[in-house]
Amino acid sequence: MPATNTTTQIPATMRAWVYYTTEGGIENAMKLVPDYPVPESFRTLPTPPPGKGDETILVRVLAASINPVDHKLPELPLVGGFLQKKPTTPAVDFCGRVVRTSNASSTFRPGQLVAGKLPSQTQHGALAEYAVAHSGNVAPVPAGVSVEQAATIGICGSTVWSSLVPDIEAAKKAGRGKDGLRVFINGGSGGIGSFAVPIAKALGCQVTTTCSTKNVEHVRQTLGADDVIDYRTTNVGDALIQKSKKDGQYDVALDAVGMPFGLYKAADKFLVEGAPFTRITMDSIADGLRVALQPTFLGGGKHSAPFVNGKPTPEGLRSLLDLMVQGKLKVPLDGDAPVPFTDVPRAYARLKTNRARGKIVIHVADDN
């Protein structure tokens, strides 16, 4: 179906961050191109692949948030260079204004503020003035939610929603936590934890989480965790076992940073029988393989440890935005402010330190 709003003027060029190689890291390889040609697909807006929604949406990007997947996949040895066409513009999380759609009967209208995620491994990412999304990965942004907050929900928000929320619902359905479920989140201060802690609290849970010494008060005061374990000074597994002896076993467990095998094994004592220890990422390949493959009779753990790769849905995105409207979810921005568009390489260098507090958001353009 032809694109709507054909009278809308789309410029011939746009500002965009691009890289042709990942050698030396994308933060060193990327360049800001002031006159990058707007792709022809942005004008024709072809129909999305099956399962990605029923229309394609051209947006003027206002803000983008960056994620480890932006650099980890393209920087993979040997295969990384073949995952995306070059030149590549990174980042997939965005918030922006609708310019045009591919569906004449679209429910999206020009000028509407929307947020979500661009297609994975797209050549033309969110660190540009224009981008193309599929309607299955996008939701309208309601009044009361800032552009910067909306830009954070695509990957981290969707991953938490599709991993933590089903586990909480399953525990409630099983009749556990009549006085409030006890939830453990391994990694409370990063991008995933900044969603997981307040979402669990919004669902009426008591939350225990981990972080480094400098982030303890932030995770407790800003995110609302009930109990915070400093992993630098405390053996997390032992602490959880002691807490479960005192207050009861945990009903739900989520690993947001990559857990060592010892922590997974400790769940035999601190996590209720039958509950999964859901994983979002893996830090150590050796520990990850032990968790997945070592059988119980040879010293392995008793709990399943499934990986969850969250996929955005309009319903999930709307739920996250609704929590923001209600004031129950406010994602901290690293540095307490968005990063200027001209400082994108610095933002990726910061992301790679694994020390970011909350989400790194890039201010792409003013909302005018």
PyMOL commands that set and color helices and strands:
alter all, ss='L'
color gray80, all
select helices_A, chain A and resi 26-29+41-44+69-72+80-82+135-137+147-150+153-173+193-202+213-222+236-247+261-270+285-293+296-298+314-325+334-336+341-352
alter helices_A, ss='H'
color red, helices_A
select strands_A, chain A and resi 13-18+31-37+56-65+93-101+113-117+130-134+138-140+182-186+206-211+227-230+252-255+277-279+339-340+361-363
alter strands_A, ss='S'
color yellow, strands_A
deselect
rebuild
show_as cartoon
